[in-house]
Amino acid sequence: MRDYELKRGVAKAIAGDGLRAIAETTFGSATVQDGKVVASFGALERLVAWTDGKMLYVDTTMKAGVPDDIATDTIKAYNRFLGEATGLSAKERGKRAQQKTKKGFA
């Protein structure tokens, strides 16, 4: 499971049905089970995402041995989903993750 910080103001946009709508737009279909968004796409056998209003939590199960083109499309879709859901680019998410790691060791 991975956790991602949300950009200020994004929590309201993904509250309610917003996160499911983003997943559906990105992956083609998504459902809600026990308050968590569930989707699958390409090499993603199962993606489960939820939020507590401050963080986005994502748990993924990947398929092994998929062709390279499917893996590439899956990575692009996953990054697009994270970008829309967190309001942060991949570079911004990486910087925040590094800062969080540094704080943990300080």
Secondary structure, 3 states (H helix, E strand, C coil): CEEEECCCCHHHHHCCCHHHHHHHHHHCCEEEECCEEEEEECCEEEEEEEECCCEEEEEEEECCCCCHHHHHHHHHHHHHHHHHHHCCCHHHHHHHHHHHHHHHHC
